[in-house]
């Protein structure tokens, strides 16, 4: 028996619509299993030309070498300190 791929795709679409309208998770899973079975049916019956996987030669990626820049530690320069009557230290958090 030869069933066209179009008819199988239509049936898959019907199953998908029914799965979307189901309230029970079990019923949704049953519909998805039916869709999987239909997919397997089409893929198993595919002609040899479609099933053949073409291999593409892999070309190695060129190595990109970037020089590593070293970071110099920065030092905080003494800036002018604010002198206030109620301050008791150099830190921002000293109150």
VEXTI-946196 format. One record per residue: y, z, x of N, C-alpha, C in turn. Coordinates in pm, 1 decimal. Layout:
VEXTI-946196
SITE      n.py      n.pz      n.px     ca.py     ca.pz     ca.px      c.py      c.pz      c.px
SITE         Y         Z         X         Y         Z         X         Y         Z         X
...
end
This chain:
VEXTI-946196
SITE      n.py      n.pz      n.px     ca.py     ca.pz     ca.px      c.py      c.pz      c.px
SITE    -117.8       0.0      85.9       0.0       0.0       0.0     123.3       0.0      89.9
SITE     211.5     -93.0      67.0     329.1    -109.5     150.2     452.4     -68.3      69.9
SITE     514.6      41.5     109.1     634.5      91.5      41.1     753.3      61.3     130.5
SITE     859.9       8.3      71.0     976.6     -27.6     151.6    1049.6      98.1     198.8
SITE    1114.6      84.1     310.9    1190.9     195.9     367.5    1304.4     233.7     272.8
SITE    1361.7     136.1     205.3    1469.5     163.7     109.4    1425.9     256.5      -1.9
SITE    1303.2     233.6     -54.4    1251.8     320.4    -161.0    1228.4     461.9    -109.1
SITE    1179.7     472.5      12.3    1156.0     604.9      70.3    1289.2     676.1      92.2
SITE    1390.7     603.3     138.4    1522.8     664.1     157.3    1582.1     709.0      24.6
SITE    1560.3     630.4     -81.3    1607.8     671.1    -214.1    1539.4     799.9    -258.6
SITE    1409.3     809.2    -233.8    1334.8     930.0    -270.4    1383.5    1049.9    -188.0
SITE    1414.0    1026.4     -59.8    1467.4    1133.9      23.6    1600.9    1182.3     -31.6
SITE    1683.6    1088.8     -76.0    1813.9    1125.6    -131.8    1796.9    1205.7    -260.6
SITE    1700.4    1167.2    -344.0    1672.8    1243.2    -466.5    1627.9    1385.7    -432.7
SITE    1538.8    1396.9    -336.5    1490.4    1528.9    -295.4    1604.7    1614.5    -241.2
SITE    1695.2    1552.6    -166.6    1808.6    1626.2    -111.6    1900.1    1676.2    -223.2
SITE    1926.7    1593.1    -321.9    2009.5    1635.2    -434.2    1943.7    1750.0    -511.0
SITE    1813.6    1742.3    -528.9    1743.2    1850.3    -598.7    1744.4    1977.8    -514.5
SITE    1733.7    1964.6    -382.8    1737.6    2082.3    -295.3    1874.1    2149.4    -303.1
SITE    1979.5    2071.0    -312.9    2114.6    2128.0    -322.9    2134.7    2203.8    -453.1
SITE    2063.9    2163.8    -558.4    2083.3    2228.9    -688.0    1987.4    2346.0    -711.6
SITE    1891.7    2366.2    -623.2    1795.7    2476.4    -639.1    1862.9    2610.0    -609.4
SITE    1822.7    2712.6    -684.8    1877.1    2846.3    -662.9    1786.6    2928.5    -570.5
SITE    1659.1    2900.1    -572.9    1563.0    2976.3    -494.0    1549.7    2916.5    -354.5
SITE    1548.8    3003.6    -254.3    1532.3    2957.1    -116.5    1394.7    2894.3     -98.2
SITE    1295.3    2945.8    -165.3    1159.7    2890.5    -156.3    1156.7    2746.4    -208.5
SITE    1225.1    2721.3    -319.0    1229.6    2585.7    -375.3    1304.2    2490.6    -282.2
SITE    1410.2    2539.8    -218.4    1485.3    2457.6    -123.4    1394.8    2420.0      -7.8
SITE    1318.4    2517.1      42.0    1228.1    2489.7     153.6    1120.5    2388.1     113.9
SITE    1072.4    2395.8     -10.0     973.3    2298.5     -56.3    1032.5    2158.0     -58.5
SITE    1156.7    2146.3    -104.0    1223.6    2014.5    -106.8    1243.9    1961.5      34.8
SITE    1280.1    2050.1     126.7    1299.8    2007.7     265.4    1168.2    1963.9     330.1
SITE    1059.3    2030.3     294.1     928.7    1988.1     345.1     893.0    1849.5     293.1
SITE     929.1    1821.0     166.6     903.7    1688.3     111.0     985.0    1582.9     186.2
SITE    1110.0    1616.0     219.5    1194.4    1523.6     295.3    1135.1    1501.0     433.9
SITE    1086.5    1607.2     496.6    1025.3    1594.8     629.0     902.2    1503.3     622.5
SITE     822.0    1519.0     517.8     703.2    1436.1     502.3     741.3    1289.5     486.0
SITE     846.4    1264.0     408.4     893.1    1126.3     391.6     943.8    1069.5     524.2
SITE    1012.5    1151.3     603.0    1058.7    1107.0     735.1     940.2    1071.9     823.6
SITE     840.1    1157.9     825.2     721.4    1132.7     906.1     651.6    1004.6     862.9
SITE     648.6     980.7     732.4     585.3     860.6     680.9     654.6     735.0     734.3
SITE     786.7     733.5     731.0     861.8     617.7     780.3     845.5     603.8     930.7
SITE     854.1     714.3    1002.5     846.3     707.5    1148.2     707.5     669.1    1197.0
SITE     603.5     711.4    1126.2     467.4     676.6    1165.8     436.0     530.4    1138.1
SITE     498.7     472.5    1038.1     472.9     333.8    1001.1     568.8     236.6    1067.2
SITE     654.3     284.6    1156.4     753.6     197.8    1219.8     684.4      95.5    1308.4
SITE     741.9     -25.7    1317.9     683.0    -126.8    1406.3     686.9     -82.8    1551.8
SITE     604.7    -144.7    1632.8     593.0    -106.8    1773.4     724.8    -124.4    1846.7
SITE     805.7    -223.6    1808.7     932.9    -245.3    1876.9    1027.9    -127.6    1855.4
SITE    1024.1     -67.4    1738.1    1113.2      44.8    1708.8    1064.1     170.8    1778.0
SITE     933.8     189.8    1783.3     878.1     310.6    1842.7     894.3     315.4    1993.2
SITE     903.7     199.0    2055.4     914.6     195.1    2200.3    1049.6     253.7    2242.7
SITE    1046.4     341.0    2337.5    1167.8     403.2    2388.6    1206.8     330.5    2516.0
SITE    1327.9     280.0    2516.3    1373.9     211.5    2635.6    1420.4     315.1    2736.8
SITE    1380.4     291.6    2859.6    1423.8     382.0    2964.8    1541.5     320.6    3037.0
SITE    1639.9     400.9    3059.0    1758.9     358.4    3130.2    1756.2     424.8    3266.5
SITE    1769.8     345.5    3373.2    1767.9     408.7    3505.1    1884.4     505.2    3519.8
SITE    1852.3     618.5    3575.2    1952.4     722.5    3594.0    2017.2     702.9    3730.2
SITE    2148.5     695.7    3729.5    2220.8     683.4    3854.6    2271.8     820.7    3893.9
SITE    2255.5     856.0    4019.3    2302.6     987.9    4061.1    2454.8     995.8    4050.2
SITE    2499.7    1112.2    4012.5    2643.2    1135.8    4000.7    2703.0    1148.9    4140.2
SITE    2817.7    1086.8    4162.9    2881.1    1102.8    4293.5    2929.5    1246.1    4310.0
SITE    2914.1    1295.0    4430.3    2957.1    1432.0    4456.8    3107.3    1433.6    4477.3
SITE    3170.9    1523.1    4406.9    3314.8    1539.4    4421.1    3338.3    1669.3    4496.1
SITE    3397.3    1655.9    4611.8    3422.5    1773.6    4694.2    3571.8    1800.7    4692.0
SITE    3604.6    1918.9    4646.7    3743.6    1959.7    4644.8    3760.3    2074.9    4742.1
SITE    3865.1    2068.2    4822.8    3885.1    2179.7    4915.3    3917.5    2307.4    4838.9
SITE    3868.3    2415.3    4890.8    3892.1    2545.4    4829.3    4021.4    2600.9    4886.3
SITE    4108.4    2634.4    4796.7    4234.9    2692.8    4840.0    4221.3    2843.6    4835.7
SITE    4257.2    2904.8    4945.9    4249.5    3050.2    4949.6    4378.4    3107.5    4894.3
SITE    4363.1    3211.5    4821.7    4478.5    3277.2    4760.4    4527.1    3387.3    4853.3
SITE    4653.4    3386.2    4881.1    4713.5    3491.1    4961.1    4748.2    3607.7    4869.3
SITE    4714.6    3727.9    4909.6    4751.3    3841.0    4824.8    4903.4    3852.7    4817.0
SITE    4948.6    3874.2    4699.2    5093.1    3886.9    4680.9    5133.1    4033.5    4693.2
SITE    5244.2    4055.1    4749.8    5294.9    4191.1    4762.3    5418.0    4204.3    4675.9
SITE    5430.1    4318.5    4619.8    5545.5    4344.9    4535.6    5658.9    4391.9    4626.2
SITE    5766.4    4321.8    4612.9    5881.2    4359.3    4693.9    5956.1    4472.0    4624.9
SITE    6012.7    4558.3    4706.9    6091.6    4666.2    4650.0    6216.8    4606.3    4588.4
SITE    6227.1    4622.4    4462.6    6348.2    4576.7    4395.1    6434.8    4698.7    4367.2
SITE    6545.0    4675.6    4316.8    6634.4    4788.9    4291.3    6576.7    4871.4    4177.4
SITE    6565.4    4999.5    4199.1    6511.1    5090.8    4099.7    6622.0    5135.4    4007.4
SITE    6582.8    5151.1    3885.7    6678.4    5201.7    3788.8    6684.2    5353.3    3801.4
SITE    6798.2    5402.6    3808.1    6817.4    5547.5    3816.8    6860.6    5596.5    3679.4
SITE    6776.3    5677.7    3620.6    6811.6    5736.0    3491.4    6790.6    5885.6    3498.9
SITE    6861.9    5955.9    3417.5    6857.4    6101.1    3420.6    6722.4    6156.0    3376.7
SITE    6659.8    6093.9    3275.9    6536.4    6151.0    3222.4    6409.9    6091.9    3285.0
SITE    6418.5    6003.2    3384.4    6301.0    5946.8    3451.2    6253.3    6043.5    3559.0
SITE    6118.8    6051.2    3580.5    6069.2    6143.7    3680.9    5976.2    6075.6    3781.7
SITE    5975.2    5944.2    3795.7    5889.5    5879.0    3894.3    5914.8    5729.8    3900.8
SITE    5842.4    5663.4    3992.2    5858.5    5519.6    4010.6    5781.8    5435.4    3910.1
SITE    5681.8    5492.6    3845.7    5594.1    5415.7    3756.1    5659.3    5394.2    3621.8
SITE    5618.9    5288.5    3559.7    5664.2    5260.1    3422.5    5614.2    5367.4    3326.4
SITE    5499.0    5421.9    3358.3    5437.5    5515.6    3267.7    5474.2    5660.9    3295.1
SITE    5558.4    5685.5    3389.2    5607.2    5819.2    3414.9    5724.4    5844.5    3322.4
SITE    5709.4    5946.1    3241.0    5816.2    5976.3    3145.2    5883.3    6105.6    3183.1
end
